[in-house]
Amino acid sequence: MSESTPQEKRNEKFKMEDFGEYFRQNNPETKSRAYIWAAAIGLQATDGLRTSNVLRQTARQHIEHLITMEEAKQYIRKYYEDNPATTPEKNKEQEADKVACNIAEILFSEQEVDFSTDGYMNLHRQIFDGVYEHAGKLRNCDLFKKEWVLEKETVVYLHWEEIRIALDSNFDFKENINYQKRRGRELVEWISHFTAAIWHIHPFNEGNTRTTAVLTILIMRSLGYDLSTDVFADHSWYYRNALVRANYMDLDRNIHVHPEYLIRFYSNWILGERWDLRNRYLLLHPTLNWLSQPNLAD
C-alpha cells in the first residue's frame, strides 16, 4: 500500500479528531449534520485551504443543536469583523471559514437544483458571498494555472468570450437535461462527463471546483443520494486533481485525457465501490499508470 500524501494525512486527522465521534453515533440527524459540515470543510482543500479551529468548534455547536445555522454564520462573520486577517495565511483561513459556512448553509437549506447557466452563476454567488467581489460573475480574462498533478503545466481553459455560450450549451443539452432518468453505472458515466465539461469551462476567476462540487451534491440529492459518505470530506483534493486529469492532454507527449480518475471518485460515492483515492496515482509521470490505482474491494 502506498503512503498517503501530507494533504491526505491532514484530511484524515481532521475527520477523526473533529467529527469522528458524530459519524459513529446512532442519531441519524446528528450524523447527517456532521457529514454536511465535513463535506463543506473538506471542500476547502480543493484550493489548498484549511478552516480554523474557530470554524470547526462553531460547526460542532451546530451539529449538537446548540446554535442554528444562521447563528453559526453570523458568529463567523462577527469573529472576522473583530479579528481582521493581517497575514496571507489568515486571509486564506478566513476564506475557508466563510466559504465552508456558506456551503453548509446551502446544503442544510435543502436547496433545489437550478439546472441552468443563471442557476450556476447564482450558486457561485451564494458560495462566495462576503468573500469575492466577483462572486456570481463570469470571468473576463483567460486563465492559466500551474497544477501540481501536471508537474506545473496548465489545463487549456475556455477563452473567456465563449464562456456563456458553452455554459448554455452544457445545461441545455438534451442528454444533460434528462439526467434524472439515469441510475447506477450510467449515472456515474454521465455525472463524470458533465462535471468535467462544466469545470473545463472554468467560468469564474476563482472557486470553480467548489462550485462544481456543490452543484454535484445538489444534483445527487435530487436523485435520492445523500452525504453519508466521506468522499468529499476526505478526498476533495483528489476530486480537483481528477477534474484536471479529465481535461488535460498533450498529444506531442502522447498524453491523453483520463476521465477514469473522476469515474472512480463517483463510483465510490454512487456505487459504493472502494477505489484507493490517493493523489499519487494521478501524477503526470511516465512511470505511473492509471491502471495501477487499486480497487480496495479486490
C-alpha positions in Angstrom: 0.0 0.0 0.0 1.4 3.4 -1.0 1.9 6.1 1.6 -0.6 9.0 1.9 0.5 12.5 0.9 0.8 15.1 3.6 -2.5 16.7 2.4 -4.3 13.3 2.7 -2.9 12.8 6.2 -4.1 16.2 7.3 -7.6 15.4 6.0 -7.7 12.1 7.8 -6.6 13.8 11.0 -9.3 16.4 10.7 -12.0 13.8 10.2 -11.0 11.6 13.1 -10.3 14.4 15.6 -13.1 16.8 14.8 -16.1 14.8 13.7 -15.3 11.1 14.1 -17.4 10.8 17.2 -20.5 12.0 15.3 -20.0 9.6 12.5 -20.2 6.7 15.0 -23.4 7.9 16.6 -26.8 6.2 16.1 -28.7 9.5 15.8 -29.4 10.0 12.1 -29.9 13.7 12.3 -26.6 14.3 14.2 -24.7 12.1 11.8 -26.2 13.9 8.8 -25.2 17.3 10.2 -21.7 16.0 10.8 -21.4 14.7 7.2 -22.6 18.0 5.8 -20.1 20.0 7.8 -17.4 17.6 7.0 -18.1 18.0 3.3 -18.3 21.8 3.5 -15.0 21.9 5.4 -13.2 19.3 3.4 -14.0 21.0 0.1 -11.7 23.9 1.0 -8.8 21.5 0.3 -9.5 21.9 -3.4 -7.8 25.2 -3.2 -5.2 24.3 -0.6 -7.2 25.9 2.2 -7.9 24.7 5.7 -10.5 26.1 8.1 -9.7 27.4 11.6 -10.4 25.9 15.0 -13.0 28.6 15.5 -15.0 27.4 12.5 -14.7 23.7 13.5 -15.8 24.5 17.0 -18.7 26.5 15.7 -19.7 23.6 13.4 -19.6 21.3 16.4 -22.1 23.6 18.3 -24.4 23.4 15.3 -24.1 19.7 15.0 -25.0 19.3 18.7 -28.1 21.6 18.2 -26.7 24.3 20.4 -27.0 27.0 17.8 -28.8 27.5 14.5 -27.2 27.6 11.1 -27.8 31.4 10.9 -26.2 31.9 14.3 -23.2 29.9 13.2 -22.8 32.0 10.1 -23.2 35.3 11.9 -20.7 34.2 14.6 -18.0 33.6 12.0 -18.7 36.9 10.3 -18.6 38.8 13.6 -15.4 36.9 14.5 -13.6 38.2 11.5 -15.0 41.7 11.9 -13.5 41.8 15.4 -10.3 39.9 14.3 -9.4 41.1 10.8 -6.9 38.9 8.9 -3.5 40.6 8.8 -1.4 37.9 7.0 -1.8 35.8 3.8 -2.3 32.7 6.0 -5.1 34.3 8.0 -6.7 35.6 4.8 -6.8 32.0 3.4 -8.2 30.8 6.7 -10.9 33.5 6.7 -11.9 32.5 3.1 -12.1 28.8 4.1 -14.2 29.6 7.2 -16.7 31.8 5.4 -17.0 29.6 2.3 -17.4 26.5 4.5 -20.3 28.3 6.3 -21.9 29.3 3.0 -21.7 25.8 1.6 -23.1 24.3 4.8 -26.0 26.8 4.7 -26.8 25.8 1.2 -26.7 22.1 2.0 -28.8 22.4 5.2 -31.4 24.5 3.4 -32.2 21.6 1.1 -31.9 23.9 -1.9 -33.2 22.5 -5.1 -31.2 22.3 -8.3 -31.4 25.2 -10.7 -30.1 23.4 -13.8 -29.2 26.5 -15.9 -26.4 28.9 -16.5 -28.1 31.6 -14.3 -28.6 29.0 -11.6 -24.9 28.0 -11.7 -23.8 31.7 -11.5 -26.2 32.2 -8.6 -24.7 29.2 -6.8 -21.3 30.6 -7.1 -22.6 33.9 -5.7 -24.1 32.1 -2.7 -20.9 30.1 -2.0 -18.6 33.1 -2.2 -20.9 35.8 -0.7 -18.8 38.0 1.5 -15.6 36.5 0.1 -15.1 37.6 -3.5 -16.2 40.9 -5.1 -16.7 38.9 -8.3 -19.0 36.3 -6.7 -21.5 35.2 -9.3 -19.8 37.0 -12.2 -18.3 35.3 -15.2 -14.6 35.9 -15.7 -13.5 38.4 -18.4 -9.9 37.2 -18.9 -8.2 34.0 -19.8 -6.8 31.7 -17.1 -3.6 29.7 -16.7 -3.0 27.7 -13.5 0.1 25.7 -12.7 -1.1 22.3 -11.5 0.8 20.1 -9.0 -0.6 17.0 -10.6 0.6 18.2 -14.1 4.1 19.0 -12.9 3.3 22.7 -13.1 1.6 22.5 -16.5 -1.8 24.1 -17.0 -5.1 22.9 -18.5 -6.1 24.9 -21.5 -9.3 26.5 -20.3 -12.0 28.0 -22.5 -11.5 31.5 -23.9 -13.4 34.0 -21.7 -15.6 35.3 -24.6 -17.0 31.8 -25.2 -18.0 31.0 -21.6 -21.7 32.0 -21.7 -22.3 30.1 -24.9 -20.5 27.0 -23.6 -22.4 27.0 -20.3 -25.8 27.4 -22.0 -24.9 24.5 -24.3 -24.0 22.2 -21.5 -27.0 23.0 -19.4 -29.4 22.9 -22.4 -28.0 19.7 -24.0 -30.9 17.2 -24.1 -28.9 14.3 -22.5 -28.0 16.5 -19.6 -31.5 17.9 -19.1 -32.7 14.3 -18.8 -30.2 13.3 -16.2 -33.0 12.4 -13.7 -33.6 9.2 -15.6 -30.1 7.8 -15.1 -29.1 5.4 -12.4 -26.1 3.2 -11.5 -23.2 2.9 -13.8 -24.9 5.1 -16.4 -25.3 7.9 -13.8 -21.6 7.6 -12.9 -20.6 8.0 -16.5 -23.0 11.0 -17.1 -22.0 12.9 -13.9 -18.3 12.4 -14.7 -18.7 13.7 -18.2 -20.9 16.6 -17.2 -18.9 17.9 -14.3 -15.6 17.5 -16.3 -17.2 19.6 -19.1 -18.5 22.3 -16.8 -15.2 22.5 -14.8 -13.2 22.7 -18.1 -15.1 25.9 -19.0 -13.8 27.4 -15.7 -16.4 30.3 -15.9 -15.2 32.1 -12.7 -11.9 33.7 -11.7 -11.8 31.6 -8.5 -13.9 28.9 -6.9 -14.7 26.7 -9.9 -14.0 23.4 -8.2 -16.0 24.1 -5.1 -19.0 25.4 -7.2 -18.8 22.3 -9.3 -18.8 20.1 -6.2 -21.8 21.8 -4.6 -23.7 21.6 -7.8 -22.9 17.9 -8.0 -24.1 17.3 -4.4 -27.4 19.1 -5.2 -27.9 17.0 -8.3 -27.2 13.8 -6.5 -29.5 14.8 -3.6 -32.3 15.4 -6.2 -31.8 11.8 -7.3 -32.1 10.5 -3.7 -28.4 10.2 -2.8 -27.2 11.7 0.5 -24.0 12.8 2.0 -23.5 9.8 4.3 -20.0 9.3 2.9 -16.6 10.7 3.4 -15.9 11.1 -0.3 -15.9 14.9 -0.3 -14.8 15.2 3.3 -11.5 13.3 2.8 -10.9 13.3 -1.0 -11.7 16.8 -2.3 -8.1 17.3 -3.3 -8.2 14.1 -5.3 -11.5 15.4 -6.8 -9.8 18.5 -8.1 -6.9 16.6 -9.5 -9.3 14.1 -11.1 -11.0 17.0 -12.9 -7.6 18.3 -14.0 -6.6 14.9 -15.5 -10.0 14.6 -17.2 -9.3 17.8 -19.1 -5.6 17.7 -19.9 -3.9 16.4 -23.0 -0.5 16.9 -24.7 -0.5 14.9 -27.9 3.2 15.7 -28.5 3.9 13.7 -25.4 1.3 11.1 -26.1 -0.7 12.3 -23.0 -4.5 11.9 -23.4 -7.4 12.9 -21.1 -8.1 10.4 -18.4 -11.7 10.5 -17.1 -11.1 7.2 -15.3 -10.0 9.0 -12.1 -13.2 11.0 -11.9 -15.3 8.0 -12.7 -13.6 6.2 -9.8 -14.3 9.1 -7.4 -18.0 9.0 -8.3 -18.1 5.2 -8.3 -17.1 5.2 -4.7 -19.9 7.6 -3.8 -22.7 6.4 -6.0 -22.0 2.7 -6.4 -20.2 2.0 -3.1 -17.0 0.9 -4.8 -13.7 1.1 -3.0 -11.1 2.6 -5.3 -8.0 3.8 -3.5 -8.3 7.6 -4.0 -4.7 8.7 -3.4 -3.3 11.6 -5.4 -0.1 9.9 -6.3 -2.0 7.8 -8.8 -2.9 11.0 -10.7 0.5 12.4 -11.1 1.6 13.1 -14.7 4.6 10.8 -14.6 5.8 8.3 -17.2 6.4 5.6 -14.5 2.9 5.8 -13.1 -0.2 4.5 -14.9 -3.8 5.0 -14.0 -4.3 1.2 -14.3 -2.1 0.8 -11.2 -4.7 2.5 -9.0 -6.1 -0.4 -6.8 -9.7 -1.2 -6.0 -9.7 -2.0 -2.3 -12.6 -4.4 -2.8 -10.4 -6.7 -4.9 
